C-alpha cells in the first residue's frame, strides 16, 4: 500500500472513530502505517529572505543536531512501522556529519519509501 492509496482511503472514511480504529488495527497487526519526517539538523546554509531560518532570532533560538545515537534510537522505535521516511522538513539535512547513516538505517529496517528535502 502506497502513501497515496492510504491518503485516498483516509479521505473516503468520514468517521474519526473508524480512522482511529484503522490506525489501532494497523499498529496491532504490525503493519507499516507511519510517515516519519525528521530534521536531523536545525540550521541552513542559505539565507533566503522568505525563510524563518534566515531570521537572526530564529537561528539563535533553534540550534541543534541529532546525535547518531539519538537517530538510532528513533529508527529503532519508528522505522519498523514506517512506510515512508522524509529526511529534511525545512532545515538543511546535508549539514549533518552522519547524513548518509539515516539512509543506511532506513534500508536496515526496510522502510520502502525514503526521500530527502534539501535546498
N, CA, C and O atoms as a GROMACS GRO file, in nm:
protein
  476
    1UNK      N    1   0.085  -0.118   0.000
    1UNK     CA    2   0.000   0.000   0.000
    1UNK      C    3   0.089   0.124   0.000
    1UNK      O    4   0.178   0.136   0.084
    2UNK      N    5   0.067   0.214  -0.093
    2UNK     CA    6   0.148   0.334  -0.104
    2UNK      C    7   0.088   0.447  -0.020
    2UNK      O    8  -0.024   0.437   0.030
    3UNK      N    9   0.166   0.552  -0.007
    3UNK     CA   10   0.122   0.669   0.066
    3UNK      C   11  -0.006   0.725   0.005
    3UNK      O   12  -0.099   0.763   0.078
    4UNK      N   13  -0.012   0.731  -0.127
    4UNK     CA   14  -0.126   0.791  -0.194
    4UNK      C   15  -0.252   0.705  -0.183
    4UNK      O   16  -0.362   0.758  -0.175
    5UNK      N   17  -0.236   0.574  -0.184
    5UNK     CA   18  -0.354   0.489  -0.165
    5UNK      C   19  -0.407   0.503  -0.023
    5UNK      O   20  -0.528   0.500   0.000
    6UNK      N   21  -0.316   0.516   0.074
    6UNK     CA   22  -0.360   0.540   0.212
    6UNK      C   23  -0.430   0.676   0.224
    6UNK      O   24  -0.530   0.689   0.295
    7UNK      N   25  -0.377   0.775   0.155
    7UNK     CA   26  -0.438   0.908   0.158
    7UNK      C   27  -0.578   0.906   0.097
    7UNK      O   28  -0.670   0.968   0.151
    8UNK      N   29  -0.596   0.836  -0.014
    8UNK     CA   30  -0.729   0.825  -0.076
    8UNK      C   31  -0.826   0.754   0.018
    8UNK      O   32  -0.941   0.794   0.032
    9UNK      N   33  -0.779   0.647   0.082
    9UNK     CA   34  -0.863   0.574   0.177
    9UNK      C   35  -0.902   0.664   0.294
    9UNK      O   36  -1.017   0.662   0.339
   10UNK      N   37  -0.806   0.741   0.344
   10UNK     CA   38  -0.831   0.832   0.456
   10UNK      C   39  -0.938   0.935   0.420
   10UNK      O   40  -1.023   0.967   0.503
   11UNK      N   41  -0.934   0.985   0.298
   11UNK     CA   42  -1.033   1.085   0.255
   11UNK      C   43  -1.172   1.025   0.241
   11UNK      O   44  -1.272   1.094   0.264
   12UNK      N   45  -1.180   0.898   0.204
   12UNK     CA   46  -1.311   0.834   0.186
   12UNK      C   47  -1.379   0.803   0.318
   12UNK      O   48  -1.502   0.804   0.326
   13UNK      N   49  -1.302   0.776   0.420
   13UNK     CA   50  -1.360   0.742   0.551
   13UNK      C   51  -1.393   0.871   0.624
   13UNK      O   52  -1.304   0.953   0.649
   14UNK      N   53  -1.517   0.890   0.659
   14UNK     CA   54  -1.562   1.014   0.724
   14UNK      C   55  -1.557   1.005   0.876
   14UNK      O   56  -1.536   1.106   0.943
   15UNK      N   57  -1.575   0.888   0.931
   15UNK     CA   58  -1.582   0.871   1.076
   15UNK      C   59  -1.442   0.876   1.139
   15UNK      O   60  -1.353   0.799   1.100
   16UNK      N   61  -1.423   0.965   1.234
   16UNK     CA   62  -1.296   0.974   1.306
   16UNK      C   63  -1.270   0.848   1.387
   16UNK      O   64  -1.156   0.804   1.400
   17UNK      N   65  -1.375   0.792   1.441
   17UNK     CA   66  -1.360   0.669   1.520
   17UNK      C   67  -1.312   0.554   1.433
   17UNK      O   68  -1.229   0.474   1.476
   18UNK      N   69  -1.365   0.545   1.313
   18UNK     CA   70  -1.323   0.439   1.222
   18UNK      C   71  -1.178   0.458   1.178
   18UNK      O   72  -1.104   0.361   1.163
   19UNK      N   73  -1.137   0.584   1.158
   19UNK     CA   74  -0.997   0.613   1.124
   19UNK      C   75  -0.906   0.572   1.239
   19UNK      O   76  -0.800   0.513   1.217
   20UNK      N   77  -0.946   0.604   1.360
   20UNK     CA   78  -0.867   0.567   1.478
   20UNK      C   79  -0.860   0.416   1.493
   20UNK      O   80  -0.755   0.361   1.527
   21UNK      N   81  -0.970   0.350   1.468
   21UNK     CA   82  -0.973   0.204   1.474
   21UNK      C   83  -0.878   0.144   1.369
   21UNK      O   84  -0.810   0.045   1.396
   22UNK      N   85  -0.874   0.203   1.251
   22UNK     CA   86  -0.783   0.157   1.147
   22UNK      C   87  -0.638   0.172   1.187
   22UNK      O   88  -0.557   0.082   1.163
   23UNK      N   89  -0.603   0.285   1.250
   23UNK     CA   90  -0.466   0.304   1.299
   23UNK      C   91  -0.433   0.204   1.409
   23UNK      O   92  -0.323   0.148   1.411
   24UNK      N   93  -0.526   0.182   1.499
   24UNK     CA   94  -0.504   0.085   1.606
   24UNK      C   95  -0.483  -0.054   1.549
   24UNK      O   96  -0.394  -0.127   1.592
   25UNK      N   97  -0.565  -0.091   1.451
   25UNK     CA   98  -0.553  -0.224   1.389
   25UNK      C   99  -0.420  -0.238   1.316
   25UNK      O  100  -0.354  -0.341   1.326
   26UNK      N  101  -0.380  -0.134   1.241
   26UNK     CA  102  -0.253  -0.139   1.170
   26UNK      C  103  -0.136  -0.154   1.266
   26UNK      O  104  -0.043  -0.231   1.242
   27UNK      N  105  -0.142  -0.080   1.377
   27UNK     CA  106  -0.037  -0.090   1.478
   27UNK      C  107  -0.036  -0.227   1.542
   27UNK      O  108   0.070  -0.287   1.560
   28UNK      N  109  -0.152  -0.276   1.578
   28UNK     CA  110  -0.164  -0.406   1.647
   28UNK      C  111  -0.120  -0.521   1.556
   28UNK      O  112  -0.063  -0.619   1.604
   29UNK      N  113  -0.148  -0.510   1.427
   29UNK     CA  114  -0.112  -0.616   1.332
   29UNK      C  115   0.032  -0.604   1.281
   29UNK      O  116   0.078  -0.689   1.205
   30UNK      N  117   0.102  -0.500   1.325
   30UNK     CA  118   0.240  -0.482   1.284
   30UNK      C  119   0.257  -0.429   1.142
   30UNK      O  120   0.362  -0.447   1.081
   31UNK      N  121   0.153  -0.365   1.089
   31UNK     CA  122   0.161  -0.309   0.954
   31UNK      C  123   0.234  -0.176   0.955
   31UNK      O  124   0.233  -0.104   1.055
   32UNK      N  125   0.298  -0.144   0.846
   32UNK     CA  126   0.364  -0.014   0.833
   32UNK      C  127   0.258   0.093   0.810
   32UNK      O  128   0.187   0.090   0.709
   33UNK      N  129   0.246   0.185   0.903
   33UNK     CA  130   0.141   0.287   0.893
   33UNK      C  131   0.190   0.427   0.929
   33UNK      O  132   0.110   0.520   0.935
   34UNK      N  133   0.319   0.445   0.952
   34UNK     CA  134   0.372   0.574   0.992
   34UNK      C  135   0.448   0.641   0.877
   34UNK      O  136   0.519   0.576   0.801
   35UNK      N  137   0.431   0.771   0.867
   35UNK     CA  138   0.513   0.853   0.778
   35UNK      C  139   0.603   0.935   0.870
   35UNK      O  140   0.555   1.022   0.942
   36UNK      N  141   0.732   0.909   0.867
   36UNK     CA  142   0.827   0.974   0.956
   36UNK      C  143   0.895   1.087   0.880
   36UNK      O  144   0.953   1.066   0.773
   37UNK      N  145   0.888   1.207   0.935
   37UNK     CA  146   0.954   1.324   0.877
   37UNK      C  147   1.041   1.386   0.985
   37UNK      O  148   0.994   1.417   1.094
   38UNK      N  149   1.168   1.403   0.954
   38UNK     CA  150   1.261   1.446   1.057
   38UNK      C  151   1.366   1.542   1.000
   38UNK      O  152   1.413   1.525   0.887
   39UNK      N  153   1.400   1.642   1.080
   39UNK     CA  154   1.511   1.731   1.050
   39UNK      C  155   1.628   1.689   1.138
   39UNK      O  156   1.620   1.705   1.260
   40UNK      N  157   1.735   1.636   1.082
   40UNK     CA  158   1.848   1.595   1.164
   40UNK      C  159   1.930   1.712   1.217
   40UNK      O  160   2.003   1.698   1.315
   41UNK      N  161   1.917   1.828   1.151
   41UNK     CA  162   1.991   1.948   1.190
   41UNK      C  163   1.893   2.064   1.192
   41UNK      O  164   1.809   2.076   1.102
   42UNK      N  165   1.904   2.149   1.292
   42UNK     CA  166   1.824   2.272   1.293
   42UNK      C  167   1.914   2.385   1.244
   42UNK      O  168   1.978   2.453   1.324
   43UNK      N  169   1.917   2.403   1.116
   43UNK     CA  170   2.000   2.506   1.057
   43UNK      C  171   1.999   2.496   0.907
   43UNK      O  172   1.951   2.398   0.849
   44UNK      N  173   2.054   2.599   0.843
   44UNK     CA  174   2.057   2.602   0.697
   44UNK      C  175   2.182   2.674   0.652
   44UNK      O  176   2.239   2.755   0.725
   45UNK      N  177   2.226   2.643   0.531
   45UNK     CA  178   2.345   2.706   0.476
   45UNK      C  179   2.312   2.824   0.384
   45UNK      O  180   2.403   2.886   0.329
   46UNK      N  181   2.185   2.855   0.368
   46UNK     CA  182   2.143   2.968   0.286
   46UNK      C  183   2.079   3.075   0.373
   46UNK      O  184   2.056   3.054   0.492
   47UNK      N  185   2.050   3.189   0.314
   47UNK     CA  186   1.984   3.298   0.386
   47UNK      C  187   1.873   3.356   0.299
   47UNK      O  188   1.878   3.473   0.261
   48UNK      N  189   1.774   3.274   0.268
   48UNK     CA  190   1.662   3.318   0.185
   48UNK      C  191   1.575   3.416   0.263
   48UNK      O  192   1.546   3.392   0.381
   49UNK      N  193   1.532   3.523   0.201
   49UNK     CA  194   1.454   3.627   0.269
   49UNK      C  195   1.323   3.576   0.325
   49UNK      O  196   1.280   3.620   0.432
   50UNK      N  197   1.259   3.483   0.255
   50UNK     CA  198   1.127   3.438   0.297
   50UNK      C  199   1.132   3.328   0.402
   50UNK      O  200   1.028   3.289   0.454
   51UNK      N  201   1.249   3.279   0.435
   51UNK     CA  202   1.261   3.163   0.524
   51UNK      C  203   1.286   3.204   0.668
   51UNK      O  204   1.362   3.297   0.696
   52UNK      N  205   1.220   3.134   0.759
   52UNK     CA  206   1.237   3.164   0.901
   52UNK      C  207   1.377   3.129   0.951
   52UNK      O  208   1.420   3.183   1.052
   53UNK      N  209   1.448   3.040   0.883
   53UNK     CA  210   1.585   3.008   0.924
   53UNK      C  211   1.682   3.123   0.897
   53UNK      O  212   1.793   3.122   0.948
   54UNK      N  213   1.641   3.222   0.819
   54UNK     CA  214   1.725   3.338   0.791
   54UNK      C  215   1.714   3.443   0.900
   54UNK      O  216   1.799   3.533   0.908
   55UNK      N  217   1.613   3.434   0.983
   55UNK     CA  218   1.595   3.530   1.091
   55UNK      C  219   1.702   3.509   1.198
   55UNK      O  220   1.720   3.397   1.246
   56UNK      N  221   1.773   3.615   1.238
   56UNK     CA  222   1.876   3.601   1.341
   56UNK      C  223   1.820   3.547   1.474
   56UNK      O  224   1.887   3.470   1.542
   57UNK      N  225   1.698   3.588   1.510
   57UNK     CA  226   1.637   3.539   1.634
   57UNK      C  227   1.611   3.389   1.625
   57UNK      O  228   1.636   3.314   1.720
   58UNK      N  229   1.561   3.345   1.510
   58UNK     CA  230   1.533   3.202   1.493
   58UNK      C  231   1.662   3.121   1.496
   58UNK      O  232   1.666   3.013   1.554
   59UNK      N  233   1.766   3.171   1.433
   59UNK     CA  234   1.894   3.099   1.432
   59UNK      C  235   1.951   3.084   1.573
   59UNK      O  236   2.009   2.980   1.605
   60UNK      N  237   1.935   3.186   1.656
   60UNK     CA  238   1.987   3.177   1.793
   60UNK      C  239   1.906   3.081   1.878
   60UNK      O  240   1.963   3.007   1.959
   61UNK      N  241   1.775   3.081   1.861
   61UNK     CA  242   1.690   3.000   1.949
   61UNK      C  243   1.671   2.857   1.899
   61UNK      O  244   1.633   2.771   1.978
   62UNK      N  245   1.696   2.830   1.772
   62UNK     CA  246   1.676   2.696   1.717
   62UNK      C  247   1.809   2.642   1.664
   62UNK      O  248   1.839   2.654   1.545
   63UNK      N  249   1.884   2.586   1.751
   63UNK     CA  250   2.009   2.522   1.710
   63UNK      C  251   2.008   2.381   1.763
   63UNK      O  252   1.939   2.350   1.861
   64UNK      N  253   2.081   2.298   1.701
   64UNK     CA  254   2.090   2.161   1.750
   64UNK      C  255   2.113   2.063   1.638
   64UNK      O  256   2.095   2.093   1.520
   65UNK      N  257   2.154   1.946   1.680
   65UNK     CA  258   2.183   1.840   1.586
   65UNK      C  259   2.155   1.708   1.656
   65UNK      O  260   2.193   1.689   1.771
   66UNK      N  261   2.088   1.616   1.586
   66UNK     CA  262   2.065   1.483   1.643
   66UNK      C  263   2.196   1.405   1.639
   66UNK      O  264   2.263   1.400   1.536
   67UNK      N  265   2.230   1.345   1.750
   67UNK     CA  266   2.349   1.259   1.751
   67UNK      C  267   2.315   1.128   1.679
   67UNK      O  268   2.198   1.096   1.658
   68UNK      N  269   2.418   1.054   1.643
   68UNK     CA  270   2.398   0.925   1.578
   68UNK      C  271   2.321   0.831   1.670
   68UNK      O  272   2.240   0.751   1.624
   69UNK      N  273   2.347   0.839   1.800
   69UNK     CA  274   2.277   0.754   1.897
   69UNK      C  275   2.129   0.790   1.905
   69UNK      O  276   2.044   0.701   1.910
   70UNK      N  277   2.099   0.920   1.906
   70UNK     CA  278   1.959   0.962   1.909
   70UNK      C  279   1.884   0.914   1.785
   70UNK      O  280   1.771   0.865   1.794
   71UNK      N  281   1.949   0.928   1.671
   71UNK     CA  282   1.881   0.886   1.549
   71UNK      C  283   1.864   0.734   1.544
   71UNK      O  284   1.764   0.685   1.494
   72UNK      N  285   1.962   0.660   1.596
   72UNK     CA  286   1.948   0.514   1.603
   72UNK      C  287   1.830   0.475   1.691
   72UNK      O  288   1.757   0.381   1.661
   73UNK      N  289   1.812   0.548   1.800
   73UNK     CA  290   1.700   0.523   1.891
   73UNK      C  291   1.567   0.554   1.823
   73UNK      O  292   1.471   0.478   1.836
   74UNK      N  293   1.561   0.664   1.750
   74UNK     CA  294   1.440   0.699   1.675
   74UNK      C  295   1.411   0.592   1.572
   74UNK      O  296   1.297   0.548   1.556
   75UNK      N  297   1.515   0.549   1.501
   75UNK     CA  298   1.499   0.447   1.398
   75UNK      C  299   1.448   0.316   1.457
   75UNK      O  300   1.358   0.253   1.401
   76UNK      N  301   1.503   0.276   1.568
   76UNK     CA  302   1.461   0.150   1.632
   76UNK      C  303   1.314   0.156   1.673
   76UNK      O  304   1.242   0.056   1.664
   77UNK      N  305   1.269   0.272   1.718
   77UNK     CA  306   1.131   0.285   1.764
   77UNK      C  307   1.028   0.304   1.654
   77UNK      O  308   0.915   0.257   1.667
   78UNK      N  309   1.066   0.373   1.546
   78UNK     CA  310   0.967   0.410   1.445
   78UNK      C  311   0.982   0.340   1.310
   78UNK      O  312   0.882   0.311   1.245
   79UNK      N  313   1.104   0.314   1.267
   79UNK     CA  314   1.125   0.263   1.131
   79UNK      C  315   1.061   0.128   1.104
   79UNK      O  316   1.016   0.105   0.992
   80UNK      N  317   1.053   0.035   1.200
   80UNK     CA  318   0.986  -0.092   1.169
   80UNK      C  319   0.838  -0.075   1.132
   80UNK      O  320   0.780  -0.162   1.067
   81UNK      N  321   0.776   0.037   1.173
   81UNK     CA  322   0.635   0.062   1.142
   81UNK      C  323   0.615   0.171   1.039
   81UNK      O  324   0.502   0.211   1.011
   82UNK      N  325   0.725   0.220   0.981
   82UNK     CA  326   0.717   0.332   0.887
   82UNK      C  327   0.708   0.283   0.743
   82UNK      O  328   0.783   0.194   0.702
   83UNK      N  329   0.616   0.342   0.668
   83UNK     CA  330   0.609   0.313   0.525
   83UNK      C  331   0.678   0.423   0.445
   83UNK      O  332   0.696   0.411   0.324
   84UNK      N  333   0.716   0.532   0.514
   84UNK     CA  334   0.780   0.644   0.447
   84UNK      C  335   0.872   0.716   0.544
   84UNK      O  336   0.839   0.733   0.661
   85UNK      N  337   0.989   0.758   0.494
   85UNK     CA  338   1.082   0.841   0.570
   85UNK      C  339   1.121   0.958   0.483
   85UNK      O  340   1.170   0.940   0.372
   86UNK      N  341   1.100   1.079   0.534
   86UNK     CA  342   1.143   1.200   0.466
   86UNK      C  343   1.245   1.268   0.558
   86UNK      O  344   1.213   1.304   0.671
   87UNK      N  345   1.367   1.283   0.509
   87UNK     CA  346   1.474   1.349   0.585
   87UNK      C  347   1.482   1.492   0.534
   87UNK      O  348   1.511   1.516   0.417
   88UNK      N  349   1.456   1.587   0.623
   88UNK     CA  350   1.456   1.728   0.589
   88UNK      C  351   1.314   1.781   0.577
   88UNK      O  352   1.238   1.737   0.491
   89UNK      N  353   1.279   1.874   0.664
   89UNK     CA  354   1.143   1.928   0.664
   89UNK      C  355   1.145   2.080   0.666
   89UNK      O  356   1.043   2.143   0.697
   90UNK      N  357   1.255   2.140   0.633
   90UNK     CA  358   1.266   2.285   0.637
   90UNK      C  359   1.410   2.327   0.657
   90UNK      O  360   1.453   2.430   0.605
   91UNK      N  361   1.483   2.250   0.734
   91UNK     CA  362   1.624   2.277   0.755
   91UNK      C  363   1.705   2.206   0.646
   91UNK      O  364   1.647   2.144   0.556
   92UNK      N  365   1.836   2.214   0.653
   92UNK     CA  366   1.923   2.153   0.552
   92UNK      C  367   1.985   2.025   0.607
   92UNK      O  368   2.082   2.031   0.683
   93UNK      N  369   1.931   1.909   0.570
   93UNK     CA  370   1.976   1.782   0.628
   93UNK      C  371   2.119   1.744   0.592
   93UNK      O  372   2.182   1.668   0.664
   94UNK      N  373   2.170   1.795   0.479
   94UNK     CA  374   2.305   1.755   0.438
   94UNK      C  375   2.414   1.819   0.524
   94UNK      O  376   2.531   1.786   0.508
   95UNK      N  377   2.377   1.909   0.614
   95UNK     CA  378   2.474   1.967   0.707
   95UNK      C  379   2.510   1.872   0.820
   95UNK      O  380   2.606   1.896   0.893
   96UNK      N  381   2.435   1.764   0.835
   96UNK     CA  382   2.462   1.667   0.942
   96UNK      C  383   2.588   1.588   0.906
   96UNK      O  384   2.602   1.541   0.793
   97UNK      N  385   2.680   1.571   1.001
   97UNK     CA  386   2.805   1.499   0.971
   97UNK      C  387   2.785   1.352   0.936
   97UNK      O  388   2.870   1.293   0.868
   98UNK      N  389   2.676   1.291   0.980
   98UNK     CA  390   2.650   1.150   0.952
   98UNK      C  391   2.525   1.136   0.866
   98UNK      O  392   2.442   1.046   0.887
   99UNK      N  393   2.512   1.223   0.770
   99UNK     CA  394   2.393   1.232   0.685
   99UNK      C  395   2.355   1.098   0.621
   99UNK      O  396   2.238   1.061   0.622
  100UNK      N  397   2.450   1.027   0.566
  100UNK     CA  398   2.420   0.902   0.495
  100UNK      C  399   2.376   0.790   0.589
  100UNK      O  400   2.315   0.693   0.544
  101UNK      N  401   2.407   0.802   0.716
  101UNK     CA  402   2.368   0.699   0.813
  101UNK      C  403   2.216   0.686   0.823
  101UNK      O  404   2.164   0.578   0.849
  102UNK      N  405   2.142   0.796   0.802
  102UNK     CA  406   1.996   0.791   0.807
  102UNK      C  407   1.943   0.694   0.702
  102UNK      O  408   1.849   0.619   0.728
  103UNK      N  409   2.002   0.698   0.585
  103UNK     CA  410   1.956   0.612   0.476
  103UNK      C  411   1.999   0.467   0.496
  103UNK      O  412   1.928   0.375   0.456
  104UNK      N  413   2.114   0.448   0.558
  104UNK     CA  414   2.156   0.311   0.591
  104UNK      C  415   2.060   0.248   0.692
  104UNK      O  416   2.024   0.132   0.680
  105UNK      N  417   2.021   0.327   0.791
  105UNK     CA  418   1.926   0.276   0.890
  105UNK      C  419   1.790   0.249   0.827
  105UNK      O  420   1.724   0.150   0.862
  106UNK      N  421   1.747   0.334   0.736
  106UNK     CA  422   1.618   0.312   0.669
  106UNK      C  423   1.623   0.181   0.589
  106UNK      O  424   1.526   0.106   0.588
  107UNK      N  425   1.735   0.155   0.524
  107UNK     CA  426   1.748   0.030   0.449
  107UNK      C  427   1.751  -0.089   0.545
  107UNK      O  428   1.690  -0.192   0.518
  108UNK      N  429   1.822  -0.073   0.657
  108UNK     CA  430   1.830  -0.181   0.757
  108UNK      C  431   1.692  -0.221   0.807
  108UNK      O  432   1.663  -0.340   0.822
  109UNK      N  433   1.605  -0.123   0.832
  109UNK     CA  434   1.471  -0.150   0.883
  109UNK      C  435   1.368  -0.170   0.773
  109UNK      O  436   1.250  -0.191   0.802
  110UNK      N  437   1.410  -0.164   0.649
  110UNK     CA  438   1.320  -0.195   0.537
  110UNK      C  439   1.214  -0.092   0.508
  110UNK      O  440   1.105  -0.126   0.462
  111UNK      N  441   1.243   0.036   0.534
  111UNK     CA  442   1.146   0.142   0.502
  111UNK      C  443   1.134   0.150   0.349
  111UNK      O  444   1.234   0.176   0.281
  112UNK      N  445   1.014   0.127   0.294
  112UNK     CA  446   1.002   0.117   0.149
  112UNK      C  447   1.013   0.248   0.071
  112UNK      O  448   1.054   0.246  -0.045
  113UNK      N  449   0.978   0.360   0.131
  113UNK     CA  450   0.978   0.489   0.060
  113UNK      C  451   1.062   0.587   0.139
  113UNK      O  452   1.023   0.630   0.247
  114UNK      N  453   1.178   0.623   0.085
  114UNK     CA  454   1.270   0.714   0.154
  114UNK      C  455   1.298   0.832   0.063
  114UNK      O  456   1.325   0.815  -0.056
  115UNK      N  457   1.289   0.953   0.120
  115UNK     CA  458   1.313   1.073   0.041
  115UNK      C  459   1.390   1.177   0.119
  115UNK      O  460   1.410   1.164   0.240
  116UNK      N  461   1.432   1.279   0.048
  116UNK     CA  462   1.506   1.388   0.109
  116UNK      C  463   1.451   1.521   0.056
  116UNK      O  464   1.417   1.532  -0.062
  117UNK      N  465   1.444   1.619   0.144
  117UNK     CA  466   1.406   1.755   0.106
  117UNK      C  467   1.525   1.843   0.139
  117UNK      O  468   1.566   1.853   0.254
  118UNK      N  469   1.581   1.905   0.037
  118UNK     CA  470   1.700   1.987   0.055
  118UNK      C  471   1.688   2.112  -0.031
  118UNK      O  472   1.602   2.121  -0.120
  119UNK      N  473   1.773   2.208  -0.003
  119UNK     CA  474   1.769   2.328  -0.086
  119UNK      C  475   1.877   2.320  -0.191
  119UNK      O  476   1.891   2.411  -0.272
   0.00000   0.00000   0.00000
